[in-house]
Amino acid sequence: GGELQKVAIAAAYLRDGDLYIFDEPTNYLDVFQRMKAAKLLRELQNKNKSLIVVEHDLAILDYLSDYVHVLYGEPGVYGVVSHPHPTREGINIFLDGYLPDDNVRFRDEAISFLQRSVPSEPSSDVLISYSDIVKRLNGFSLHVSSAQIYVGEVVVAVGPNGIGKTTFIRLLAGELQPDEGSVNANLKISYKPQYVKPSYDGTVESLLRKVAEQNYSSPYFRVEVIRRLGIEQLLDKYLDELSGGELQKVAIAACLGREADIYLIDEPSAFLDVEARFSVAKAIRRRIKGERKAVIVVEHDILSIETYSDRIMIFRGIPGKEGYASAPKDPREGLNEFLMDVDITFRRDPDTGRPRVNKPGSKLDQMARASGRYYP
């Protein structure tokens, strides 16, 4: 997926045109690749070319754009395109859910960002533990530092593609066995894989009833998953009729609907729009609220990472050859360390608290690097 996406971006970039259109160019790309793609597209702007970009990663959109059109409406029924707004103003209007130009509220609630001034303390109850782990697979080796996962927390795994994040998830899920070390987890696990295929021959409702069992009728599942993710209008559809985003929502719903001790969710933001990404984040956090459960998420969207995470695991190494996974860290410390690897800095929007990418070499970028605070 990621390799094909890079080829498609390169093919469009190399054509000689006056107007370039890129539709969701960051799908399947990790944070490193997203920033490289964004810088490549900025080169077109510097050559006096015009670009139209459809993008759901707000950090990348903010970095790329000069102006933003807000699109709203009812999926599959109608859509409205707003007047163009300067980038910061347009994104903040979208987050607020209200267009002052037209006096239209297109979302009941604003999307807000969690800013932790004090790191959250994990529960003292250990749910899963593992020693130092080594896994060798098809010429690739993964080394994982020993750690414990606690009841009630969401741990987010970050790093480049091909570095072992999915392999780590599969080790915890029991799909793979470590060559060295051990995983101490006699637990029920619910797993959403990275790539989702419509392999079930039936409707969405029949699938969710089958996997969720008694949870299907619970208030949490009906309100926080089915309604919040917009699955109500998909219940009568067959899986092979769904779009990529719809299939992703159903796969996440099926994962959260299962009764399990730990939920392993690989790249839940793929194919989802901004609102759906934040809805998924809320659904995941509320799944474990007050229960003896935990979640591990693999994610590439920086804004989603902040929304999800209680702690962060950083994966480093050489893609396709070797990977090294840290023990989980405090989210601010982890994101700061990770962004040093990516070599980008962020600041906070004063009105929304939204993290914004600093332009490389700008005064704000230089100040952030000098202070060592790559993530505010």
N, C-alpha and C positions, 0 to 999 in steps of 0.2 A: 504493500500500500504506500508506504513512505517513499520508496524508490521510484514508483510510478508517478507519484505526485511531483517529485523533484524534476523528473523528465518532462512532465507536462508544463511546469513553470518555465523550464529552460527553453522548451520549444516555442512557447508564446513569446518569451523575452527576445528570442533571436529573430523573430519576424520583424520586417520593416513596416511599422504602422504609425499612424498618428494617434489612434486611440487603442488602448489595451484594456481588456476586460478579464479580470481574474475572479472566478467564483469559488469561494472558500479555499484559498490556496494553502492554508495551514493544516487542513485535515491530514491526519496520519504523521505529521511532523512533530519532532520533539522541540523543546524550547530553543536549543542551539540552532536547529534547522529553521525554525520559524524566524529567528532574528536574522539569519543569513538571507532568507527569502525576502524579508522586509527590506533589508539594506539593498538587495538587488533591485527591487521594485522602485526604491527611492532613486536609484541610478537613472531609471527611465524618466522620472520627474525632472532630474537635473539636466536631462537632454531635451527639455521642453516638450516631452510627450505627456499626453493626458491619460489618466487611469481611472477606471471604475472598478472598485473592489467590493465584493460581498464577503463579509468576515464576521465571525462570532467571537473571536478572541479579542476582547476589548483592549488589552494592552497593545497588541499588534495593530489593531485598528487606529488607536490613538497615535501610535508612532508613525503610521503610514499617511494618515489623512490630512488634508487641508480643510475639507468640508465634509459634513455628514448629513445624509438624508435618513430620517427616522421612518421606518415602515411599520405600520400597525394594521390591525383588522381582525378578521375571523378566518383562521386557516381553512382553505378549501372553499370559502364563501366569497370573501372580498378582501382587497388590500388597498391601503392608502399610503401614498408617498408624501412626506412633508416637504416644505421648502428647505433648501440647504441651510445648514447652520455651521458656524465655526466648530472645529472638532471638539474642543472641550465642552462648549455649550451644548452641542448636539448629543454627545454621549451622556451628559448630565441630565438633559431633558428625557432621554430614553430611560435612564435609571429611575428618574422621578415618576415616570408614567404619565406625565401631563405636558401637552403641547400648548404653551401660552399663546402662540400666534393664532391658533384656531379655537382656543378655549375648549380643548378636548382632553378628557382623561381616558387613556386607553388601557390603563392597568389599575386595579383597585389599590395596590400597595406599592410603595417605592422599594427598589432594591438597595439595601444598605450593606456596608462593609464592616466586618468585625475588626476592631483594633484592640489588641491585647496589650495593656500597659504592664500587666503582671502575668508571667507565664502561668498557665493552668497547672495545678498539681494533679498528677495521675492518681487513680485509685491505688490502694495498697494491695488490692486483690489481683493476683497474677492469673491471667486467662490462658496464655500460651507462652512457653519459653523454648529457646533453642540455644545450643552450644555453637561455637564457631563451626560453620558449615562450609564444605567444599563440594561442588557439583561439577563434573566434567561431562560435556555433552556435545558430540559432533565437532570436536576441535575447539570448543569454547569451555572456559573454566570460570566458575563463579565462586567467590569467597565472601562469606557473610559473617560479620562480627556478631558475637553472641548477644542476646537481648531478651527482654521480657515484654510482652504485650499485656496491657492491663484492662480490666473490666471497664466498659463505658467510654473507651477512647477510639478516635479515628486517627490512624497512622497513614500518612501519605508518602508514597515512594516516588522520588523524582530522579531524573537523569536522562542521558541520551538514549535513543533507540538502540537495540542490539547489545545492551550492556548487562542484561540479566534480570530485569524487574519482573518480567512475566515468568521466567524460570523460578525465581524466588516464590512468586505466588503459587506456582504449581507444586513446589516443594511443600509449602504449608498445606496445600489442598490434598496432599497425598498422591498426586498424579505422578510425581517423581520421588525417588529416594536418594538421599545424600550419599556421596561416596565417602565423605568424612564428616563426623559430627552427627547430631541427632536433633529431631524436633520432638519436644515433649508436649503432645497435644492429642489427648483422647477426646476429641470434640466433634460435634456435628458442624460441618462446613458447608456454606452456600457460596458458589463460585460463578461469577460472570466473566467469561473469557474476553480476551482482547477483540477477537473477530467473531461476530455474531452471524449465524446463518439460519435461514428459515427452515429448520429441519423437522419441525413438528407439523403433522398433517391434520390440521384442525383450526378452529377459530381462536382468536386471542382469549376470549372468555373461557373456553374449555381448557386452554393451556394454563391460565392463571388459577382456575379452580383446581386443576390437577396438582399443581406444584404447591400452591398455598394452603390447600385443604381447609381446615377450620379458620385459618387466618384470613381467608378471602372475605369473610363476612365481618371481620373486626373493624371498628371505627378507624383505627390507624390506617389499615390497608385501603379502605374505601375512600377516605378523605385525603390522607397524606401521600398516597401513592397513585391510585387510579384517578382521582379527581385532580390532584395537583399536577400530575404529569400529562393530563389531557388524554387519558387512555379510554375514557368513557365512550368516545365516538369511534374507537377502534375495536370494541369488544366483539362485534359481529363480523369483523373482517378475518380472512385467512392470512396466515403469516406470510405466504408468498405474494400477497397483495400489498404488503407494507413497504414504505420507503425506508431508506437507511436510518433516518432519525426516528421514525415510528418503531422500527424493529429494535433499535437501541433502547428506547423507553420501555418496551415490553420485556426485553431481556433484564433490564434493571429491576422492573417490577417483579418479575419472576424470582430473581435473586433475593430481593427484600421480603418477598412473600413467604419463602421457605422458613421453617422453624429451624434455627441454627444457633450455634454459639459464636461463630465468627464468620463475617461476610468478607469475601475477597472479590474486589470489583476492579477490573482492569480497563482503564481508559473509558470511564463513563461519559465523558464530554464529547466523544467523537460523534459527528453528525448532528449534534444538538445545537439549537440556537441559544442565545444568551439567557433568556428567561427559563428555558428548560434546564440549563446547567445549574442555575441557582435553585430551581425547584428540586432537582435531584439532590443537591447538597443538603437542603432542608429535610428531604425525605430520609436520607441516610442518617443524619444526626438524630432525627426523632425516632428512628428505628431502634436505637440502642439506649435512648433516654430512660433511665430508671430500671434498666434490665441488665442482666449479667451477660453482656455481649460486647463485641468489639468489631471494628471494621478496618480493613487495610485497602487503600485505594492507590492505583497507579494513575498519575495525572500529569498533563503537560500544560494546562491552562493556569497561569500564575494566579489570576484572580480567583479561580475555583480552588486552588491549593490553599490560599489564605482562608477561604470560607469553610473548607472541610476540616483542616488539620488541627489535631491536638499535639501531634509530634510528627517529625519529618525524617525519613530515611534518605540518605544521599547515595546514589549509585555513580561510580566513576570507573574508568578503565579504557580499554580499546574495543570499540564495537566489533562484535563477531569473534573476538579473541579471548578477552578476559575482562571480568567485572569484579568490582569490590563494593560491598554494601556496608554502610556505617550502621551503628546502633541508632535507634530513633533519638532525635534531638528536639529541644524546644523549637516551636515553629519559626520564631523570629530569627533565632541563631541559625537554624537549618536553612531558611530561605536566604539569609545573608551570605552564608557560606556557599550555597548553590549558585547564587547570582555572581559571586566572584569567579566561579568556574565558567559561567556563561559570558562574563565580562560585560554586564549591563548594570546600570543603577536605576533606582526608582525614587520617586517623591510621592507625597500625598496631595490629592486635590483638596484645597481648603474647604470646599463646600460639601463634598460627599465622602471624603476620606478614601476615595478610590486611588489605588496605586497607579502611578503613571510612569512610563518609561522616560528617562532623561535622554535627550539627544546626545550622542557621543561627542565628547569634546566641549559641550556646553558648560557654562559656569556652574550650573546645578550638578552636572555630572562630575566635574572636577572637585567640587566641594564634598560630594558623597564619597568619592574615592579617597580623598585626603583624610576624611573622618573614619573611613573603614565601614561606614554604614551604607551598604549597597541596597539594603531594604529598610525603609523607614519604620 
